[in-house]
Structures are given as C-alpha cells and as structure tokens.
Amino acid sequence: MKITSATFICSSTSYKSCPENNFKEYAFTGRSNVGKSSLINSLVNKKKLAKTSNKPGKTQLINHFLINNNWYLVDLPGYGYAKTSKTKRHEFKEMINSYLQKRENLICLFLLLDPRHKPQEIDTEFMKWLAQKAIPFVIVFTKSDKLSKSEIKKNIKNYKQELLTEWDSLPEIFLTSSKAKNGINDILDFIKNLNRKIN
C-alpha cells in the first residue's frame, strides 16, 4: 500500500468523543518508550505526524489520523510508565480499555513490543485481556536495528516459546525498525488486505 495522504483529525479523551466511525480503524499501543510514534511516522512516511520524545509518556490522548481518505490510524497512549502517577496510569488504562471495547469500527490493534527484553508481565496480562475480550490484535516487535540478526532470531524464538506456554497459538507477528524501515511495507500490506476483506 502506498500512503498518499495522512491528516491529523483530532485528539480525544474518550472513545465517546472520537470521530464518527465511518472508516475502518487500526490502533497502535505498547509500553511507554517502545517506539510507537516513530513507527507511526515511518508507516505514513512523515517525520512529525505523531509527536516523538526522548521522554516516555508523550502520547496522553487518543489521536486519530485519516490515511488516504480511507481509514483511520489511531495513536493510543503508551502504558506502564512508572513516573506517571497511579491516578494518571489508571486514567490511561480506562481510556485505552474502553476505547478498545466500545469502538465499533476498530479492525485490529497493533501491540508493540521491544525484542531486547524478555516478556514483561504487563504485556502478557494485556494480551490475555485482549483475548478474553475478543479484541483482534497482532504483535509488532520494534527497534530491530538495535540487535544483530542472530540476537533478534534468538530473542523472538524465546519470546514465542514463553508465550506458547499459555497460548495455543499466537497472533501474527511483525518485525520492524523505524530507522531502517524494516517491516513497514509488511504492516501496510496487512492493513490493505484487511481493508479489502472487511466490508
């Protein structure tokens, strides 16, 4: 898929104030500092569409971007940022969870993970919750340029093995690097195919 236009539409504090659900929607989330905004900017080939920062927790609202006048890309707040107050963390969790459960035109959630780390409880618990709520999601490993090919292969193999101790099968997995542009076309093609399949 070629991105010809990417336009910021609005920021919302709740699913209730999100744009009219007249387009298919694909959302992105993950732990703070996982590289979410950088990945989004790489997907749309714009450096500053989604705001990036060296400090985690930059995204604090539900941000909608209209892509090719055909579908929404949604930048959700990251989760698990320790320096955010418990109240704020709870607010973010409620914001994300209610959006994921109530947004009728949401097609798929892209859950971003850092392959440099072993499976974190906060991620695995979130995946269990997604499965329980029947929310479609895929896994996106980011920052693949930070490791050698052998390290990436080993880490992802170990990650899969650990997840499969509790899961019968795993969702689709993408390996990406915003810096090297790896995996970007794979995600865009995945969205393109879903858009074709789902009326």
Salt bridges, closest charged atoms under 4 A:
GLU25 OE1 - HIS64 NE2 3.05
GLU25 OE2 - ARG103 NE 2.87
ASP75 OD1 - LYS36 NZ 2.47
GLU91 OE1 - LYS88 NZ 3.64
ASP114 OD2 - ARG116 NH2 2.76
ASP114 OD2 - HIS117 NE2 3.63
ASP123 OD2 - ARG31 NE 2.91
GLU125 OE2 - LYS128 NZ 3.34
GLU166 OE1 - LYS128 NZ 2.81
